[in-house]
């Protein structure tokens, strides 16, 4: 559906409204949590943990998951149904959990233009590295359980609370499995497409796309299980497209345009969509170059996240050049577009059933993900 410029602008304005409203909601939630958390009065670490979870949570970006939730409810109603705010909080708290644990797994110093929770604890406790690691793990766990607690504490009807909780519990389980198979992927010399798609589906699509869709529909009074197969197809296509975009930009993107360094997957030894495609197409000599670059910066990072003697710009550019030589960059762009178009077509089938304005958002979203990929 080629949307008119007016419709596209209305949708973007609506998304900005979701983001602004949620920022106030999230801040108020943490203000209340800080006052009401049950912990010994003389504890310093418990409130500090809440503060670090709060700090990372409020440094969020466009809040796409929140937008998906609201637009999913908008498929059914133009109102603001009960349970929607708590579902939004739950989604973003689960995201905070994932970010904290990701940064521990990856030993990442920076997140959302500030210190990762793990490195914040390392700075606070330089002489107690095990305690810093343990507290960071517990901060991630706290965010995960708060994401469920906020649904239990909702004033929504009991049946709705139960339905929302079931969706989020399933989403959390899927993302934990996704983390496991993400690590497993990098033990495979050249992961195949099925493996890569499985990681994107479990680690990202199920909690970032499918869960907000289901939560919004349930809150609006719809029964998403009636449309489970098509919702899963849409979420999987969008999730895979988004992960391919991230992997593509990490290797072939312009660091100055993106405002962050490229080549992270190479430095960390991740066999991403882009890296796996290059390995699969490389000659013997070229593969040796790529393998030498993989993980070169993982064990040689200083406290700012820079690498002192690891993967240099020349090595990174050599891998990019191998990719371009074999047309990997163009092939990835083509695959991204194919997935985006399939997802958009999937959403277009919702038009007879649900409200056109919200359907238009789901049609446009996959195509927007192609922006900046050339």
N, C-alpha and C positions, 0 to 999 in steps of 0.2 A: 504494500500500500504506500504509494508515494504521498507522504503527508504534506499538507500545505505548510508554508512558512509560519502562518498564524498558529496552526495547531502545534507545531514543533515549539514555538515560543511559549505557548500556554503550558505545555508540558514542562519545559525547563523552568518556568516560573513556579509551577506547582512543586517541582522537586526542590527548588531553593527554599520554598516555604516549609516543606517537610524537614529539611536540614536545620533551619533556624528554630523551628518549634522543638525539635528533638534536643538541640543543644541546651535549651532552657530546662527541658524535662530531665535530662541526664545530670545536669549540675544540681538541680533540686534533689534528685534521688541521692546523690552522694552526700549532700548536706545533711539529709535525714539519716542516712546510714552512719555517718560519723557520730551523730548524737545518740543513736539507738543501738549500735552494735554492743552486744553483751560481751564484755571482757573485763578482767580485773582492773580496778581503777589505777593501780600502780604500774600497769603494763605500758611500756613505751613502744614495744615492737608491734603490738596489735593495731593501734591507731596509725602507726607509721606504714604498716602494710596496706591498710585501707587508703591512705593518702597516695601511695605509689600506684595502686590499682586505679584510683581516681585520676591521677595525673596522666597516665597513659590513655585511659578511656576518653578523657575530654580532649585529647590531642587528635581526635579522629578527623577524617577528611570529609568526603562528600556524603557519607552515610548511605551508600547505595543499598545496603540491606534494608535499612529503614524505609527508603523510598519504595523498594520492591514490596515490602509489607503493606504500606499505605495504598499503593496502586493495586495490589491484589484485593484489598478490601474494596477499593474503588471499582473493581470489576462488577461488584454486586450492589453497592450503595454509595451515595454521595455524602453520607453521614459519617460520624466518628464513633464506631461501635465500642461497646464495653470490651475491655481486655486488650485493646489495640496498643495503648501506651505501655502496658506491662510487657506485651509481646516485643515491642520495640526495644525496651530496656534489656529484655532477656537475650535478644539477638546480639546486641552490642556487648553485653557482658561476656557472652560466649566467645565473641570475637576477641575481646581483651584476653581471655584465657588462652586462646590459640596463639596470639602474638607473644605473650609472655613465655609460653613453652617453646614456641618456634625459636625465640632468641636465645634460650638456653641451649637447645639442640644445636643451633648454628653458631653459638658463641658470638652473637651479634652485639656490638656496643651501642648501636644507634637504632632508634625506631621512631618514626613520625617526627623527625627533626629534633629529637631529644634523646636522652639516654634510655636504653632499654631497662626494664625493671631489674634484670640480672646484673647489669653493669652499675645501676644505681646502688644496689646492695653491695657490690664489690667496692665501690667508692666509700660507702659508709663503714664497711668492715674489712679494711685491707689486710688485717692480720688474722682474719677468720674466714678463709675461702670456702670451707665446707658449710659454715653457717650461712654465708651469702648465697650459696647455691641452694641450700635447703629452704631459706626464706623466699627466694624467688620462685621455687617450685610451689611452695605453699600459697604465695600470692596468686599464681595461676590457678591453683585449685580453688582458692576462695572465690575468684571471679566466676569459675565454672558453677560452683554451687549457688552463688548469688543469682546466677542466670535462671536457676530453677526456683529458688526461693521467691524471687520477685513475682513469679506466676502463682505460686501458692498463696502469697499475701494479697493478691488482687481481690478487688471487691466484685469482680465478675461472678456470674452464677457458677455454682460448683461444677456442673457438667461442662461448661466452657473452659473453666480452669483446668479440668482434667484433660480435655482434648488438647489444649495448648501445651500442657506439660508433656503429654505423650509425644507430640511432634518434636518438641525441643530435646527430649531425652533421646529420641531416635537420631536427631541431627547431631547431637554431641557424640553419640556412639560411632556414627559414621565418620565424623572428623577425626576421632582417635584412631580408627582403623586406617583412615587416610594418611595420618602421620606415620603409622607403622609401614605401610606399603610404599610411602615416599622414601623412607630410609632404605627399604629393601630394594627399590628401583636402582639405587646407586651401587648395588652389589652386582648388577647385571652389566656385562661389557657394553652391549648396545641394546637398550630396551626397545621392544617393538611397540607399534602403535597401540595395541590393546593394553599393554602395561601402562603406557603414558596416559591414555584416556582413563584408565581405572583410577590412577592417582588423582587426576584432575576431578573426576566425578566424586570420589569419596572425600578427598581433602578439601574441596572447594565447593563444587556445584550443589551438593546435598544440603549443606548448611547455609551457603551464601545465596542460593537461588530457590531451591525446592522448599526449604523450611519457611522462608518468608512468604512464599506463595501460599503454602498450606495454612500458615498462621493467619494471614490476612483474610483468606476465604472463610476459615472457621469462625473468626471473630465477626465476620459480616453475615453469618448464618448459613453459609454454603457448606456442602459436604464434599470436600476435595477428593475423598476416596472414590467418588463417582467418576473422576477424571484423572485417576492416578497415572495411567500409562502416558497420557499426553503431557501432563505436568512434568513427569520424569524426563520425557524426551526433550522438552523445552529446556529444563534446567541443565541437563547433561550437555546439550549443544552449546548453551551459553557459557557454562563452566569450562568446557574444553576450549572454546574460542577465546575466552578471557585468559586462560592459562597459556595458550599458544602466544597470545599477544604479549603477555608479560615476558615469556621466554625469548620471543623474537626481539623485543625492545632491549632486553638485557644484553643481547649480543650485538644486534645490528642497529640499535637506536643511537640517537645523538645525545650524549651526556649533557651537553650545554642546554639543549632544549628541554630535557627531562628534569634537569636540576639535580641529578644524582649520577654516580659513576656507573659505567657499564662493565660487563665481564664478571659480575658477581658469581654467576653459576659456574663459570670456569674456575675462578679462584677457590670456590668452595667444593669443587669436585662433583657438582650436580649434573647428572645426565638428563638435562631438560629436553624439551621438544627440539630446540635448536641444536644443542650439543649432540643429541642422539642422531639427528638427521645428518649432521656433518660426519660423525663417526661412521654412519652407514654408507655414505657416499665416498669417503676418502680413500685414496690409494694407501698402500702400505707405508710409504714414507710420510704421507700427510697424516695418517692416523697416529704415527709416532709423535708428530708435532702436537696434535690435539691431546694425546694422552699425557705428554709431558706438561702441558699447561693445566690439565685437570687437577685441581686441589693444590696447585703450587703456592697459593697464598693462605691456605687453611691453617697451617701451623706456624705461620711467621707474621702474626698480626700484633701490632702494638695496641695500647689501650684506647686509641682513638679509632681503631678499625682499619688503619692504614697497614700496608704490608711493607716491611723493610726490605726484604730481598726476594719476595715471591714473584708472582706473575706480573711481568712488566707490560708496558703499553705495546712493545714490539711483539711479544708473544700473543697478546690478545688480538692485535691487528692481523697477525699471521693466521690465526684461527678464523677470523672473519673473512679474510681473503680466500681461504680454502672453501669456506661456505659459499661465498659469492661465485667462485670458479665453478662450483657444481650446481649452482642455481638454487641452493637451499633457501636463501632469503626469499626469492620469488615463489618457490614452492610453498613455503610457510604462509606467505600472504594469500596465496590461492586457497590453501586449506582453511585459513581463517575466514575468508569470504564465503566459502562454501558452507561452513558451519553456521555463520551468521545469517546467511540467506535461508538456510533450512530452519533455523530457530524462528526467524521472522515469519516464514510461511506457516510454521506450526501455530504461532500466536494468531495469525490471521484467521485461522479456523475457529477461533473463539468468538468472532464477531456476532454471529446470530444469537449467541447464548448470553453474552455479557455486555456491559456498557462500553460503547464505542470509544469514548475518550480514554478510558483506562487500557483497553485493548491496544490502542495506538501506541501507548507507552511501551508495551511489551513487544510490539512489532519493531519499534525504533531502537530499543535498547541494544540488541545484538549488533546492529549496523553502526551505532555510535561507538561500539568497542573497537571498530576498525580505524577510528580517527588516530592519526599520528603514526600509522604503520606504512604510509607511502602508497 
